Amino acid sequence: MRILLVTLLFLSACTPRGTITLDPNAGQVGQVRSFLVGTTRGFTDDGRPNVERHEGLELSRMDISIPPTHQAGQIAWPGRYPDPEKHMLTQTIERYDPAEFRAELKRELRARPRSERSVMLFVHGYNTTFAEGMYRFAQVVHDTNMPEIAVHYSWPSAGNPLGYGYDRDSMLFARDGLEQLITEIASTGAEVVLIGHSMGSLLIMETLRQTSIRDRHFVDRSISGVVLISPDIDIDLFRQQALRIGPLPEPFVIFSSSKDKLLRLSAAITGRRDRLGNIDDIRELSDLDVIVVDVSAFTDAETSHNTALSSPTFLRLINSMGEIDAAFGDDPNSSIGVLPGTVLMVQGVTEIILAPF
């Protein structure tokens, strides 16, 4: 066990920890991206989200400036001397009550073409501070030119590589907050696509499960798609969650990598061979209507657990696809020519093994 903990510390210590840095004038230099935010984190005396758990959903809007020197997959954290030419900075933060949140979302929806009146709701993973989850989502939105309205749900992760137990409890604590946020969004008539990373994928599945128990039509009414990126979920547990939810939203996409070191470690801790995010035999999901996208070819030592979020090569591929929906449509073979790789089908599950151009 000690060896596993040391390995975990080593894998998690490669990236510097960042914080939210405010600069009201950053947008004069960088490109501003706007985000709606829901969180169940506590707050410090100066109003910054921390690692404590907060009973109740706090809502806000954040405008984040992406510097002109930004490189795909990277977050340039500001140090002692923030520079909007070089660093990702926050221009404004505005707190909302639920009515104000819904009004802002409706305004955003009305301002967009009908084809873009949907919401991408991102849920971060384990060992993630508020700033890291927020800025990582901003980086992905910018790098992929995501046209949909971006909403971030920040649950109270400890932001500590040794805080796995705290994070598991916090993830369960945060289910009601995520359900409330989805309900607030769905009440405006927006289509909701859920994107979860790592333990955030487990939070999404737990929330969909509990809402289905309460209201078996909730998922059909509210969710138009699910994307799980490197999901840190036991495969047997995922199957039970999926069966309890009932028909899964379409598309339901799982990004996996056999080279994901953190998931390999997570599996070892639990005494299992693999997790959903590094599954090596799709027959275990054959009775579920899901798409597994294998991004192992894009995984290296630096990206590992974040390949689909931070690999420059993979992000360039996504950005060049044009019509990504064609790859996840009714005919998976239509992805050939759009997605370079191989398509395998085993009953209900489809596996797309991607390869670089």
C-alpha positions as CSV (number, residue, x, y, z in Angstrom):
1,M,0.0,0.0,0.0
2,R,2.8,2.4,0.8
3,I,4.3,1.9,-2.7
4,L,0.9,2.7,-4.2
5,L,0.6,5.9,-2.2
6,V,4.1,7.0,-3.2
7,T,3.2,6.3,-6.9
8,L,0.0,8.3,-6.6
9,L,2.0,11.2,-5.1
10,F,4.5,11.0,-8.0
11,L,1.8,10.9,-10.7
12,S,-0.1,13.8,-9.1
13,A,2.9,16.1,-8.4
14,C,3.7,16.8,-12.0
15,T,1.3,19.7,-12.4
16,P,1.5,23.0,-10.4
17,R,-1.6,23.8,-8.4
18,G,-3.4,27.0,-9.7
19,T,-5.7,29.5,-8.2
20,I,-8.3,31.9,-9.5
21,T,-6.7,35.3,-10.3
22,L,-9.0,38.3,-11.0
23,D,-8.2,40.9,-13.6
24,P,-11.1,43.1,-14.8
25,N,-9.1,44.3,-17.8
26,A,-7.9,40.8,-19.0
27,G,-10.6,40.8,-21.8
28,Q,-8.9,43.7,-23.5
29,V,-6.0,41.3,-24.4
30,G,-7.3,37.8,-24.2
31,Q,-10.4,36.1,-25.7
32,V,-13.2,35.9,-23.1
33,R,-15.3,32.8,-22.6
34,S,-18.3,32.9,-20.3
35,F,-19.4,30.1,-18.0
36,L,-22.3,29.5,-15.7
37,V,-21.2,27.7,-12.5
38,G,-22.9,25.6,-9.8
39,T,-21.0,24.5,-6.7
40,T,-21.5,22.7,-3.4
41,R,-18.1,23.9,-2.1
42,G,-17.8,26.1,0.9
43,F,-16.3,29.6,0.7
44,T,-13.5,31.4,2.4
45,D,-14.1,34.8,4.0
46,D,-13.1,36.6,0.8
47,G,-15.6,34.6,-1.2
48,R,-13.4,32.1,-2.9
49,P,-14.6,28.4,-3.1
50,N,-12.6,26.0,-1.0
51,V,-12.5,22.3,-0.1
52,E,-15.3,22.4,2.5
53,R,-18.7,20.9,1.8
54,H,-21.6,23.4,1.6
55,E,-25.3,22.3,2.1
56,G,-27.0,24.0,-0.8
57,L,-26.2,24.9,-4.4
58,E,-24.3,28.2,-5.1
59,L,-24.7,29.7,-8.6
60,S,-22.6,32.2,-10.4
61,R,-21.3,33.4,-13.8
62,M,-17.6,33.6,-14.6
63,D,-15.9,35.3,-17.5
64,I,-12.4,33.8,-18.3
65,S,-9.8,35.3,-20.5
66,I,-7.8,33.0,-22.7
67,P,-4.4,34.6,-23.5
68,P,-3.3,35.1,-27.1
69,T,-0.2,32.8,-26.5
70,H,-2.4,29.9,-25.4
71,Q,-1.3,26.5,-26.6
72,A,-3.8,23.6,-27.0
73,G,-4.2,21.4,-24.0
74,Q,-2.2,23.7,-21.7
75,I,-3.2,26.0,-18.8
76,A,-0.8,28.9,-18.2
77,W,-1.3,29.6,-14.5
78,P,-0.5,33.2,-13.4
79,G,2.3,33.5,-10.8
80,R,3.2,36.6,-8.8
81,Y,2.9,38.8,-11.8
82,P,-0.3,38.0,-13.8
83,D,-0.1,38.8,-17.5
84,P,-3.2,38.6,-19.7
85,E,-0.8,38.2,-22.7
86,K,0.5,34.9,-21.2
87,H,-1.9,33.7,-18.5
88,M,-5.5,32.4,-18.1
89,L,-7.2,35.0,-15.9
90,T,-10.7,35.6,-14.6
91,Q,-12.3,38.9,-15.7
92,T,-15.5,38.8,-13.7
93,I,-17.4,36.7,-11.1
94,E,-21.1,37.4,-10.5
95,R,-23.1,35.5,-7.9
96,Y,-26.7,34.5,-8.8
97,D,-29.8,33.3,-7.0
98,P,-31.7,30.6,-8.8
99,A,-34.1,33.0,-10.6
100,E,-31.2,35.1,-11.8
101,F,-29.4,32.0,-13.0
102,R,-32.4,30.8,-15.0
103,A,-32.9,34.3,-16.4
104,E,-29.2,34.5,-17.5
105,L,-29.4,31.0,-19.1
106,K,-32.6,32.0,-21.0
107,R,-30.9,35.1,-22.3
108,E,-28.0,33.0,-23.5
109,L,-30.4,30.6,-25.2
110,R,-32.3,33.3,-27.0
111,A,-29.1,34.8,-28.3
112,R,-28.1,31.6,-30.1
113,P,-29.2,29.8,-33.2
114,R,-31.6,27.0,-32.5
115,S,-28.9,24.4,-33.4
116,E,-26.7,25.7,-30.5
117,R,-29.4,26.0,-27.8
118,S,-27.9,23.2,-25.7
119,V,-25.8,23.1,-22.6
120,M,-22.6,21.3,-22.0
121,L,-22.4,20.5,-18.2
122,F,-18.9,19.6,-17.1
123,V,-18.2,17.7,-13.8
124,H,-14.5,17.5,-12.8
125,G,-12.7,14.6,-11.2
126,Y,-10.7,13.6,-8.2
127,N,-7.9,15.7,-6.7
128,T,-9.2,18.9,-8.3
129,T,-9.4,22.4,-6.9
130,F,-12.1,24.8,-7.9
131,A,-9.7,26.7,-10.1
132,E,-8.3,23.6,-11.8
133,G,-11.7,22.3,-12.7
134,M,-12.9,25.7,-13.9
135,Y,-9.8,26.5,-16.0
136,R,-9.5,23.0,-17.4
137,F,-13.1,23.3,-18.7
138,A,-12.3,26.7,-20.1
139,Q,-9.3,25.3,-21.9
140,V,-11.3,22.5,-23.5
141,V,-14.1,24.8,-24.5
142,H,-11.6,27.1,-26.2
143,D,-9.5,24.4,-27.8
144,T,-12.5,22.6,-29.3
145,N,-14.4,25.7,-30.3
146,M,-17.4,24.4,-28.4
147,P,-20.5,26.4,-29.5
148,E,-22.8,25.2,-26.8
149,I,-23.5,27.1,-23.5
150,A,-20.9,25.9,-21.0
151,V,-21.9,25.1,-17.4
152,H,-19.4,23.8,-14.8
153,Y,-20.4,21.9,-11.6
154,S,-17.7,22.0,-9.0
155,W,-18.1,19.5,-6.1
156,P,-15.9,19.7,-3.0
157,S,-12.8,17.7,-3.9
158,A,-10.0,18.1,-1.4
159,G,-7.5,18.8,-4.2
160,N,-5.1,16.5,-2.5
161,P,-3.6,13.3,-4.0
162,L,-4.0,11.6,-0.6
163,G,-7.6,12.7,-0.3
164,Y,-9.2,9.9,-2.3
165,G,-11.5,8.8,0.6
166,Y,-12.6,12.4,1.3
167,D,-13.3,12.9,-2.4
168,R,-15.4,9.7,-2.6
169,D,-17.5,11.0,0.3
170,S,-17.7,14.5,-1.2
171,M,-18.8,13.0,-4.6
172,L,-21.7,11.3,-2.9
173,F,-22.4,14.4,-0.9
174,A,-22.6,16.4,-4.1
175,R,-25.3,14.3,-5.9
176,D,-28.2,16.4,-4.8
177,G,-26.5,19.6,-5.9
178,L,-25.9,18.2,-9.4
179,E,-29.5,17.0,-9.6
180,Q,-30.7,20.5,-8.6
181,L,-28.4,22.1,-11.2
182,I,-29.6,19.8,-14.0
183,T,-33.2,20.6,-13.0
184,E,-32.5,24.4,-13.1
185,I,-31.1,24.1,-16.6
186,A,-33.7,21.7,-17.9
187,S,-36.5,24.1,-16.6
188,T,-35.4,26.6,-19.3
189,G,-36.0,24.1,-22.1
190,A,-32.3,23.7,-22.9
191,E,-31.0,20.3,-23.9
192,V,-28.4,19.1,-21.5
193,V,-25.3,17.0,-22.4
194,L,-23.3,15.8,-19.3
195,I,-19.5,15.5,-19.5
196,G,-17.8,13.8,-16.6
197,H,-14.1,13.3,-16.0
198,S,-12.6,10.6,-13.7
199,M,-14.6,10.6,-10.4
200,G,-16.9,13.2,-11.9
201,S,-18.2,10.4,-14.2
202,L,-19.2,8.4,-11.1
203,L,-21.0,11.4,-9.7
204,I,-22.9,11.7,-13.0
205,M,-23.9,8.1,-12.9
206,E,-24.9,8.2,-9.2
207,T,-27.0,11.3,-9.9
208,L,-28.8,9.8,-12.9
209,R,-29.5,6.7,-10.9
210,Q,-31.1,8.5,-8.0
211,T,-33.2,10.7,-10.3
212,S,-34.4,7.7,-12.1
213,I,-35.5,6.1,-8.9
214,R,-37.5,9.2,-8.0
215,D,-38.8,9.9,-11.5
216,R,-38.3,7.3,-14.2
217,H,-38.9,9.9,-17.0
218,F,-36.4,12.5,-15.6
219,V,-33.4,11.3,-17.7
220,D,-35.5,11.1,-20.9
221,R,-36.9,14.6,-20.4
222,S,-33.7,16.3,-19.3
223,I,-30.6,14.6,-20.7
224,S,-29.7,14.5,-24.4
225,G,-26.3,12.9,-24.1
226,V,-23.6,11.7,-21.8
227,V,-19.8,11.7,-22.2
228,L,-17.6,10.0,-19.6
229,I,-13.9,10.8,-19.9
230,S,-11.5,8.4,-18.1
231,P,-14.3,7.3,-15.8
232,D,-13.1,6.0,-12.4
233,I,-15.9,3.6,-12.0
234,D,-15.9,-0.1,-11.2
235,I,-17.3,-1.9,-14.2
236,D,-19.8,-4.1,-12.2
237,L,-21.0,-0.9,-10.5
238,F,-21.4,0.9,-13.8
239,R,-23.5,-2.0,-15.2
240,Q,-25.8,-1.8,-12.1
241,Q,-26.2,1.9,-12.4
242,A,-26.9,1.7,-16.1
243,L,-29.5,-1.0,-15.6
244,R,-31.2,1.0,-12.9
245,I,-31.3,4.2,-15.0
246,G,-33.0,2.3,-17.8
247,P,-32.5,3.3,-21.4
248,L,-29.4,5.4,-21.5
249,P,-29.3,8.8,-23.2
250,E,-28.1,8.8,-26.8
251,P,-25.3,9.3,-27.5
252,F,-23.6,7.7,-24.4
253,V,-19.9,7.9,-25.0
254,I,-17.0,6.5,-22.9
255,F,-13.4,7.7,-23.5
256,S,-11.0,5.1,-22.4
257,S,-7.2,4.5,-22.5
258,S,-5.3,1.3,-21.7
259,K,-2.4,3.5,-20.8
260,D,-4.2,5.5,-18.0
261,K,-1.8,5.1,-15.1
262,L,-4.1,6.6,-12.4
263,L,-6.9,4.3,-13.3
264,R,-4.5,1.3,-13.3
265,L,-3.6,2.4,-9.8
266,S,-7.2,2.8,-8.8
267,A,-8.0,-0.7,-10.0
268,A,-5.0,-2.1,-8.1
269,I,-6.2,-0.4,-4.9
270,T,-9.6,-2.0,-5.3
271,G,-8.1,-5.4,-6.2
272,R,-9.6,-5.3,-9.7
273,R,-8.0,-5.7,-13.1
274,D,-9.4,-2.4,-14.6
275,R,-11.9,0.4,-14.4
276,L,-14.4,1.6,-16.9
277,G,-11.9,4.2,-18.2
278,N,-9.3,1.6,-19.1
279,I,-11.6,-1.3,-20.0
280,D,-9.8,-3.9,-22.3
281,D,-12.8,-6.1,-23.1
282,I,-15.9,-4.4,-24.4
283,R,-17.9,-7.6,-24.1
284,E,-18.4,-6.7,-20.5
285,L,-20.7,-3.9,-21.8
286,S,-22.2,-5.8,-24.7
287,D,-25.8,-5.5,-23.5
288,L,-25.6,-1.7,-23.1
289,D,-26.1,0.8,-25.8
290,V,-22.8,2.7,-25.4
291,I,-19.9,3.9,-27.5
292,V,-16.4,3.3,-26.2
293,V,-13.7,5.5,-27.8
294,D,-10.3,4.2,-27.2
295,V,-7.8,7.0,-27.1
296,S,-4.8,5.0,-26.1
297,A,-2.9,6.0,-29.2
298,F,-2.9,9.6,-28.0
299,T,-1.9,8.9,-24.4
300,D,1.6,9.7,-23.2
301,A,3.2,10.0,-19.8
302,E,2.2,13.7,-19.5
303,T,-1.5,13.4,-20.4
304,S,-2.2,9.8,-19.1
305,H,-5.4,10.4,-17.1
306,N,-6.3,13.6,-19.1
307,T,-5.8,12.5,-22.7
308,A,-9.2,13.6,-24.0
309,L,-8.9,16.9,-22.2
310,S,-5.3,17.9,-22.7
311,S,-3.6,15.9,-25.5
312,P,-2.8,18.5,-28.2
313,T,-2.9,15.9,-30.9
314,F,-6.3,14.6,-29.8
315,L,-7.7,18.1,-29.4
316,R,-6.6,18.9,-32.9
317,L,-8.3,15.8,-34.2
318,I,-11.6,16.8,-32.4
319,N,-11.3,20.3,-33.7
320,S,-10.8,19.2,-37.3
321,M,-13.7,16.8,-37.4
322,G,-16.4,19.3,-38.4
323,E,-19.4,17.0,-37.8
324,I,-18.5,14.9,-34.8
325,D,-22.2,13.8,-34.6
326,A,-21.6,11.8,-37.7
327,A,-19.2,9.6,-35.9
328,F,-21.7,8.9,-33.1
329,G,-24.8,8.6,-35.2
330,D,-27.0,5.6,-35.9
331,D,-24.4,4.1,-38.2
332,P,-21.1,3.8,-36.4
333,N,-19.4,2.9,-39.7
334,S,-20.0,6.5,-40.8
335,S,-17.2,7.5,-38.6
336,I,-14.7,5.9,-41.0
337,G,-13.2,8.9,-42.9
338,V,-14.2,11.3,-40.2
339,L,-12.5,9.5,-37.3
340,P,-9.2,7.7,-38.3
341,G,-9.3,4.3,-36.7
342,T,-11.2,1.0,-36.4
343,V,-14.8,0.4,-35.5
344,L,-15.8,-2.8,-33.6
345,M,-19.3,-3.8,-32.6
346,V,-20.3,-6.4,-30.0
347,Q,-24.1,-6.5,-29.7
348,G,-25.1,-3.1,-28.3
349,V,-21.7,-1.7,-27.6
350,T,-19.6,0.0,-30.2
351,E,-15.9,0.5,-29.8
352,I,-14.0,3.1,-31.9
353,I,-10.2,2.7,-31.6
354,L,-8.8,6.0,-32.7
355,A,-5.4,6.5,-34.4
356,P,-3.6,9.8,-35.2
357,F,-3.9,11.1,-38.8
